[in-house]
Structures are given as C-alpha cells and as structure tokens.
Amino acid sequence: MSWTESTPDDTTTEWERSDGHANIRMRRRHDGSFAVRFDRLFQAPEGQFYKRETAESEPAAKAIIEAWQTEFDVEQPSGR
C-alpha cells in the first residue's frame, strides 16, 4: 500500500495509509523537537495499535516515519 502525505498546518504533517486504517503524524513541539505517532484503527485487519516517539530533529523524525511506513505497511489484496 502507499502512504499519502498532507500538511494540515505549519507544525503538523500527516501520512495516511491507502486503506485508511492507519496514519502517522509528525508535529513540531514548542522546544523544537518532534513528536511522531502511529495510530492504527481497531477496524484494521491487523488490529488496533498506537505508538509514539520523540525525535530531537526533523531528519531523525523522518527516519522514524520511514521505518514505520515500512513496518506497518500491508500488502494490497490481489486483483486490485
């Protein structure tokens, strides 16, 4: 599956998994660090899951995001 990026405001960037059952959010905190969280809905075939980490820099936050996008991606059903 793919992830679609959106930027709802100047401190937050989100990525939604193409099945709509999971998303990742990166938010710049007041101290300049970044909060990164993964949220998978209970309706997802893999079940509900939530994870949060803090990164000191934007490159470190994006490394977490890339790892999570790989780890929590799911195969698209055949025939699509």
CNS distance restraints for C-alpha pairs under 8 A (distance, minus, plus):
assign (resid   1 and name CA) (resid  17 and name CA) 6.79 0.50 0.50
assign (resid   1 and name CA) (resid  18 and name CA) 5.84 0.50 0.50
assign (resid   1 and name CA) (resid  19 and name CA) 7.38 0.50 0.50
assign (resid   1 and name CA) (resid  73 and name CA) 6.22 0.50 0.50
assign (resid   1 and name CA) (resid  74 and name CA) 5.95 0.50 0.50
assign (resid   1 and name CA) (resid  75 and name CA) 6.02 0.50 0.50
assign (resid   1 and name CA) (resid  76 and name CA) 5.72 0.50 0.50
assign (resid   2 and name CA) (resid  17 and name CA) 5.90 0.50 0.50
assign (resid   2 and name CA) (resid  18 and name CA) 5.39 0.50 0.50
assign (resid   2 and name CA) (resid  73 and name CA) 7.75 0.50 0.50
assign (resid   3 and name CA) (resid  15 and name CA) 5.73 0.50 0.50
assign (resid   3 and name CA) (resid  16 and name CA) 5.29 0.50 0.50
assign (resid   3 and name CA) (resid  17 and name CA) 4.48 0.50 0.50
assign (resid   3 and name CA) (resid  18 and name CA) 5.78 0.50 0.50
assign (resid   3 and name CA) (resid  69 and name CA) 7.54 0.50 0.50
assign (resid   4 and name CA) (resid  15 and name CA) 5.17 0.50 0.50
assign (resid   4 and name CA) (resid  16 and name CA) 5.23 0.50 0.50
assign (resid   4 and name CA) (resid  17 and name CA) 6.54 0.50 0.50
assign (resid   4 and name CA) (resid  18 and name CA) 6.99 0.50 0.50
assign (resid   5 and name CA) (resid  13 and name CA) 7.11 0.50 0.50
assign (resid   5 and name CA) (resid  14 and name CA) 5.63 0.50 0.50
assign (resid   5 and name CA) (resid  15 and name CA) 4.35 0.50 0.50
assign (resid   5 and name CA) (resid  16 and name CA) 6.66 0.50 0.50
assign (resid   6 and name CA) (resid  13 and name CA) 5.89 0.50 0.50
assign (resid   6 and name CA) (resid  14 and name CA) 5.26 0.50 0.50
assign (resid   6 and name CA) (resid  15 and name CA) 6.30 0.50 0.50
assign (resid   7 and name CA) (resid  12 and name CA) 6.04 0.50 0.50
assign (resid   7 and name CA) (resid  13 and name CA) 4.46 0.50 0.50
assign (resid   7 and name CA) (resid  14 and name CA) 6.16 0.50 0.50
assign (resid   8 and name CA) (resid  12 and name CA) 6.34 0.50 0.50
assign (resid   8 and name CA) (resid  13 and name CA) 6.64 0.50 0.50
assign (resid   8 and name CA) (resid  14 and name CA) 7.71 0.50 0.50
assign (resid   9 and name CA) (resid  13 and name CA) 7.50 0.50 0.50
assign (resid  11 and name CA) (resid  27 and name CA) 5.50 0.50 0.50
assign (resid  11 and name CA) (resid  28 and name CA) 5.19 0.50 0.50
assign (resid  11 and name CA) (resid  29 and name CA) 7.93 0.50 0.50
assign (resid  12 and name CA) (resid  25 and name CA) 6.96 0.50 0.50
assign (resid  12 and name CA) (resid  26 and name CA) 5.66 0.50 0.50
assign (resid  12 and name CA) (resid  27 and name CA) 4.40 0.50 0.50
assign (resid  12 and name CA) (resid  28 and name CA) 6.60 0.50 0.50
assign (resid  13 and name CA) (resid  25 and name CA) 5.82 0.50 0.50
assign (resid  13 and name CA) (resid  26 and name CA) 5.28 0.50 0.50
assign (resid  13 and name CA) (resid  27 and name CA) 6.55 0.50 0.50
assign (resid  14 and name CA) (resid  23 and name CA) 6.96 0.50 0.50
assign (resid  14 and name CA) (resid  24 and name CA) 5.62 0.50 0.50
assign (resid  14 and name CA) (resid  25 and name CA) 4.39 0.50 0.50
assign (resid  14 and name CA) (resid  26 and name CA) 6.33 0.50 0.50
assign (resid  15 and name CA) (resid  23 and name CA) 5.48 0.50 0.50
assign (resid  15 and name CA) (resid  24 and name CA) 5.13 0.50 0.50
assign (resid  15 and name CA) (resid  25 and name CA) 6.46 0.50 0.50
assign (resid  16 and name CA) (resid  20 and name CA) 6.32 0.50 0.50
assign (resid  16 and name CA) (resid  21 and name CA) 7.96 0.50 0.50
assign (resid  16 and name CA) (resid  22 and name CA) 6.05 0.50 0.50
assign (resid  16 and name CA) (resid  23 and name CA) 4.31 0.50 0.50
assign (resid  16 and name CA) (resid  24 and name CA) 6.54 0.50 0.50
assign (resid  17 and name CA) (resid  21 and name CA) 6.62 0.50 0.50
assign (resid  17 and name CA) (resid  22 and name CA) 5.42 0.50 0.50
assign (resid  17 and name CA) (resid  23 and name CA) 5.90 0.50 0.50
assign (resid  17 and name CA) (resid  73 and name CA) 7.56 0.50 0.50
assign (resid  21 and name CA) (resid  40 and name CA) 5.75 0.50 0.50
assign (resid  21 and name CA) (resid  41 and name CA) 5.38 0.50 0.50
assign (resid  21 and name CA) (resid  43 and name CA) 6.92 0.50 0.50
assign (resid  21 and name CA) (resid  44 and name CA) 5.31 0.50 0.50
assign (resid  22 and name CA) (resid  38 and name CA) 7.37 0.50 0.50
assign (resid  22 and name CA) (resid  39 and name CA) 5.63 0.50 0.50
assign (resid  22 and name CA) (resid  40 and name CA) 4.16 0.50 0.50
assign (resid  22 and name CA) (resid  41 and name CA) 6.15 0.50 0.50
assign (resid  22 and name CA) (resid  44 and name CA) 7.68 0.50 0.50
assign (resid  23 and name CA) (resid  38 and name CA) 5.94 0.50 0.50
assign (resid  23 and name CA) (resid  39 and name CA) 5.50 0.50 0.50
assign (resid  23 and name CA) (resid  40 and name CA) 6.54 0.50 0.50
assign (resid  24 and name CA) (resid  36 and name CA) 7.16 0.50 0.50
assign (resid  24 and name CA) (resid  37 and name CA) 5.60 0.50 0.50
assign (resid  24 and name CA) (resid  38 and name CA) 4.50 0.50 0.50
assign (resid  24 and name CA) (resid  39 and name CA) 6.38 0.50 0.50
assign (resid  24 and name CA) (resid  65 and name CA) 7.23 0.50 0.50
assign (resid  25 and name CA) (resid  35 and name CA) 7.96 0.50 0.50
assign (resid  25 and name CA) (resid  36 and name CA) 5.64 0.50 0.50
assign (resid  25 and name CA) (resid  37 and name CA) 5.40 0.50 0.50
assign (resid  25 and name CA) (resid  38 and name CA) 6.70 0.50 0.50
assign (resid  26 and name CA) (resid  34 and name CA) 6.53 0.50 0.50
assign (resid  26 and name CA) (resid  35 and name CA) 5.73 0.50 0.50
assign (resid  26 and name CA) (resid  36 and name CA) 4.50 0.50 0.50
assign (resid  26 and name CA) (resid  37 and name CA) 6.73 0.50 0.50
assign (resid  26 and name CA) (resid  61 and name CA) 7.31 0.50 0.50
assign (resid  27 and name CA) (resid  34 and name CA) 5.50 0.50 0.50
assign (resid  27 and name CA) (resid  35 and name CA) 5.24 0.50 0.50
assign (resid  27 and name CA) (resid  36 and name CA) 6.52 0.50 0.50
assign (resid  28 and name CA) (resid  32 and name CA) 6.17 0.50 0.50
assign (resid  28 and name CA) (resid  33 and name CA) 5.99 0.50 0.50
assign (resid  28 and name CA) (resid  34 and name CA) 4.54 0.50 0.50
assign (resid  28 and name CA) (resid  35 and name CA) 6.47 0.50 0.50
assign (resid  29 and name CA) (resid  33 and name CA) 5.40 0.50 0.50
assign (resid  29 and name CA) (resid  34 and name CA) 5.50 0.50 0.50
assign (resid  29 and name CA) (resid  35 and name CA) 6.66 0.50 0.50
assign (resid  32 and name CA) (resid  56 and name CA) 7.46 0.50 0.50
assign (resid  32 and name CA) (resid  57 and name CA) 7.60 0.50 0.50
assign (resid  33 and name CA) (resid  54 and name CA) 7.01 0.50 0.50
assign (resid  33 and name CA) (resid  55 and name CA) 5.83 0.50 0.50
assign (resid  33 and name CA) (resid  56 and name CA) 4.56 0.50 0.50
assign (resid  33 and name CA) (resid  57 and name CA) 5.74 0.50 0.50
assign (resid  33 and name CA) (resid  58 and name CA) 7.61 0.50 0.50
assign (resid  34 and name CA) (resid  54 and name CA) 5.60 0.50 0.50
assign (resid  34 and name CA) (resid  55 and name CA) 5.10 0.50 0.50
assign (resid  34 and name CA) (resid  56 and name CA) 6.28 0.50 0.50
assign (resid  34 and name CA) (resid  57 and name CA) 6.52 0.50 0.50
assign (resid  34 and name CA) (resid  58 and name CA) 6.65 0.50 0.50
assign (resid  34 and name CA) (resid  61 and name CA) 6.39 0.50 0.50
assign (resid  35 and name CA) (resid  52 and name CA) 7.20 0.50 0.50
assign (resid  35 and name CA) (resid  53 and name CA) 6.01 0.50 0.50
assign (resid  35 and name CA) (resid  54 and name CA) 4.56 0.50 0.50
assign (resid  35 and name CA) (resid  55 and name CA) 6.46 0.50 0.50
assign (resid  35 and name CA) (resid  61 and name CA) 7.69 0.50 0.50
assign (resid  36 and name CA) (resid  52 and name CA) 5.69 0.50 0.50
assign (resid  36 and name CA) (resid  53 and name CA) 5.33 0.50 0.50
assign (resid  36 and name CA) (resid  54 and name CA) 6.03 0.50 0.50
assign (resid  36 and name CA) (resid  55 and name CA) 7.48 0.50 0.50
assign (resid  36 and name CA) (resid  61 and name CA) 6.60 0.50 0.50
assign (resid  36 and name CA) (resid  64 and name CA) 7.75 0.50 0.50
assign (resid  36 and name CA) (resid  65 and name CA) 7.48 0.50 0.50
assign (resid  37 and name CA) (resid  50 and name CA) 7.33 0.50 0.50
assign (resid  37 and name CA) (resid  51 and name CA) 5.55 0.50 0.50
assign (resid  37 and name CA) (resid  52 and name CA) 4.19 0.50 0.50
assign (resid  37 and name CA) (resid  53 and name CA) 6.36 0.50 0.50
assign (resid  38 and name CA) (resid  49 and name CA) 7.81 0.50 0.50
assign (resid  38 and name CA) (resid  50 and name CA) 5.60 0.50 0.50
assign (resid  38 and name CA) (resid  51 and name CA) 5.12 0.50 0.50
assign (resid  38 and name CA) (resid  52 and name CA) 6.39 0.50 0.50
assign (resid  38 and name CA) (resid  68 and name CA) 7.67 0.50 0.50
assign (resid  39 and name CA) (resid  48 and name CA) 7.76 0.50 0.50
assign (resid  39 and name CA) (resid  49 and name CA) 6.01 0.50 0.50
assign (resid  39 and name CA) (resid  50 and name CA) 4.64 0.50 0.50
assign (resid  39 and name CA) (resid  51 and name CA) 6.70 0.50 0.50
assign (resid  40 and name CA) (resid  44 and name CA) 6.75 0.50 0.50
assign (resid  40 and name CA) (resid  47 and name CA) 7.32 0.50 0.50
assign (resid  40 and name CA) (resid  48 and name CA) 5.20 0.50 0.50
assign (resid  40 and name CA) (resid  49 and name CA) 5.07 0.50 0.50
assign (resid  40 and name CA) (resid  50 and name CA) 6.32 0.50 0.50
assign (resid  41 and name CA) (resid  47 and name CA) 6.95 0.50 0.50
assign (resid  41 and name CA) (resid  48 and name CA) 4.95 0.50 0.50
assign (resid  41 and name CA) (resid  49 and name CA) 7.02 0.50 0.50
assign (resid  42 and name CA) (resid  47 and name CA) 5.09 0.50 0.50
assign (resid  42 and name CA) (resid  48 and name CA) 3.96 0.50 0.50
assign (resid  42 and name CA) (resid  49 and name CA) 7.54 0.50 0.50
assign (resid  43 and name CA) (resid  47 and name CA) 6.51 0.50 0.50
assign (resid  43 and name CA) (resid  48 and name CA) 7.14 0.50 0.50
assign (resid  44 and name CA) (resid  48 and name CA) 6.63 0.50 0.50
assign (resid  54 and name CA) (resid  61 and name CA) 7.52 0.50 0.50
assign (resid  55 and name CA) (resid  60 and name CA) 5.75 0.50 0.50
assign (resid  55 and name CA) (resid  61 and name CA) 5.21 0.50 0.50
assign (resid  56 and name CA) (resid  60 and name CA) 6.76 0.50 0.50
assign (resid  56 and name CA) (resid  61 and name CA) 7.57 0.50 0.50
assign (resid  57 and name CA) (resid  61 and name CA) 6.26 0.50 0.50
assign (resid  58 and name CA) (resid  62 and name CA) 6.11 0.50 0.50
assign (resid  59 and name CA) (resid  63 and name CA) 6.21 0.50 0.50
assign (resid  60 and name CA) (resid  64 and name CA) 6.50 0.50 0.50
assign (resid  61 and name CA) (resid  65 and name CA) 6.33 0.50 0.50
assign (resid  62 and name CA) (resid  66 and name CA) 6.11 0.50 0.50
assign (resid  63 and name CA) (resid  67 and name CA) 6.25 0.50 0.50
assign (resid  64 and name CA) (resid  68 and name CA) 6.18 0.50 0.50
assign (resid  65 and name CA) (resid  69 and name CA) 6.04 0.50 0.50
assign (resid  66 and name CA) (resid  70 and name CA) 6.35 0.50 0.50
assign (resid  67 and name CA) (resid  71 and name CA) 6.07 0.50 0.50
assign (resid  68 and name CA) (resid  72 and name CA) 5.66 0.50 0.50
assign (resid  68 and name CA) (resid  73 and name CA) 7.89 0.50 0.50
assign (resid  69 and name CA) (resid  73 and name CA) 5.65 0.50 0.50
assign (resid  76 and name CA) (resid  80 and name CA) 7.27 0.50 0.50
